[in-house]
Amino acid sequence: MTDDVLDGVGARLRALRQERDMTLAELSEGTGISVSTLSRLESGQRKPTLELLLPLARVHQVQLDELVGTGPAEDPRVRGKAIKMGGMTMVPLTRRPGSLQAFKTTIPGGSRRRKPEPKTHEGYEWLYVLSGRLRMILGEHDLVLEPGEAAEFDTRLPHWFGGADPRPVEFLSIFSREGERIHVRARSTDPSRA
């Protein structure tokens, strides 16, 4: 039974690394585990040990039982607690803190926010307007985004969000604290889907 559980670890490690578009060299740098050891772990030529799995779980931001595959199937629903800030309600759409975080943000209708006070912080943000009209101040620019429009920006630029009119506004945002830009693939690399 233990061997069966451990035999599946290599494939899960490879899948996690590929999901994050990481090379073995980048993973090695983050974990302190040599590239050759990582390669042998992924191919199943080396049995995983706790000493090797702990730094891998930390870098991949997963629980150890998820990495080994011994835990029960996880409920896929994300039940984040709403965060109220500056007249906005932000609901987390991602479960784990880490490099990328997603939120659904609502600015209620009829509540004109105070005078814009642009803020700055480390990171990079992408947003998409679902409904309403979003006023976005970004540096010297004062913009209005309509439903279906998107924006991306470096959060070190002074920025502020508010309703452009008395109607409520809803938008999705993806935030990267490390300043990673969003990568969108134009088409699948899978030949069967081309």
N, C-alpha and C positions, 0 to 999 in steps of 0.2 A: 504494500500500500504506500509506504513512504517513498519507495523508488518511483512509483507511478506519479505521485505528486511532484517530486523533484524533476522528473523527466519533462514536464510541461513548462518549467521555469524559463528555459532558454528561449522558447518561442515567444513567451510573454515579454521577456526582456527585449528581444529584437523588435516586437510590435510597438512597445512603448517608446523605444529609441526612434523608430521610423515615424511614429505619429508626431514626434516633436522635431522631426527633420534634423536630428543630431547625427554627427559622425561618431565612429568609435573613438577618434582622437578627442573630440569635444567631451564625450562622456568620460573618458579617461582623465581629462583635466579636472572635471567636476567631482570625480569620485576618488582620485588617487590610485585607481586600479589600472594596471597596464593594459594597453590595447590588445595584446595577445591573450591575456586572461579573459578580457571581456568577449573577445571573439570566440574563444573556446567555451565560455559559459553559454553564449547565444546558440552555438552549434550543438550543444549537449555533450561536448567532449570533456568538460570539466563539471564536476558536481558542485552545486552552489553551497556555500557555507554562510553562516550568520555574519561572519566578518566581511563577506563580499556583498551580501544582500542588503545590509543596513545602509551603506552609503548609496547604493542604487535606489533603494526606496526613498531616501531623502532627496536625491537629485530629481527623480521622477515624480516626487510629491504624491506617493501612494502609500497606503498602509502595507506593512509587511505581509499580512495574510492575503491581500489583493495580489501582491507580487508572486506569492507562492501558489495562490489559487485554492486556498483551503477554506476561505470564508464563505458564508452563505451568499447567495445572489443578492446584490445590493438593490434597494429600491431606487429606481432611476430618477424619481421626482426630486427636484431641488426645492427645499422648503426654507428659503432664506428669510431672515427677519428683516422687515422693512427698516430703512434708515431715513430719518427725516433730517434735512439739512437745508437751510436757506430757503424755505418755502417749497422745497422739492421733496418728493418721496422716491427713494431709490430702492428697488428690490433686487437683491443679488440673484443672478441666474447661473452662477457657477458655485460649486461646492467648496473647492479648495482655494486657499489663498495661494498666490503664486504669480508667475509672470503675466498671465492673462486673466483678467476678471471681466465678467459681463454683467450688465445691469439693465433693468427696464426702469426708466425714470419718468415720473409724472409731475407736471406742474399744473396745479388745479386751475380751473377756469374762474374768472372773476377776481382773481387775486393778483393784481399787478405788483410785481416785486419791487422792492425799494430801488433806489438809484443803483445802477450797475456798479459793482465793486470787483473788477477783474482780479483773479488770483493766479498764482503760478505754483507749480510743483514739478518734481521729476516725473517723467513718463511720456507716453504717447497715447492718444485716444482716437478712436474711430466711432462715429455715431451715425444713426439712421433714424429719420423722423417717421413715426408710424401714423400719427394723427395730430391735427392742430398745426400751428405755425410757430416755429422755434426762432426766437431772436438769439443770435450768438454774437457776442463781441469777442473778437480775436485780434489782439494787438490793436492796430489802427483801424481794423475793419469792423463795421457794424452790419451784420448780415441777417437775412430772414430765410430760413430753410422751410420748404413746403413738404407735405407728406411725400415719401418716396425719395427724398434727397438725402445725400450722405455727405459727411465731412470727415477729414482726418487732419490731426495737427499735433505738434510737439507741445506738451503741456507746460513747457518752460516759457511759452508765450503767454502773456496775460490773457485770461479768458473768463467769460461769464455767460450763463444761459438764463433765459426768461421767456415768457409768453410774448408773442408779437402782437396779440390782441386779447380780448377778454375770454376767449375759449380755452379749454384745457389743451395741454400739449403732452404727447407721449412719444418717447424715443428710446431706442436701444443704444447702449454704448459698450464698447469693448476697450478696456484700459490695460495698458502694459506699464508697470512701474519701472521696468528696466529700459523703457524707451524703444521696445521692439515695434517695428512697423507691421501692419497687417499684410499678410501675403495672400493673394488670391490667385488660384490657378485658373488659367484661361480654358483649359480643357484637360480631360483625364489623361494620365500617362498609361492607363491600362489599355492595351491594344484591342481588347474585346469590347470596350466602350467607345472607341474612337469613331 
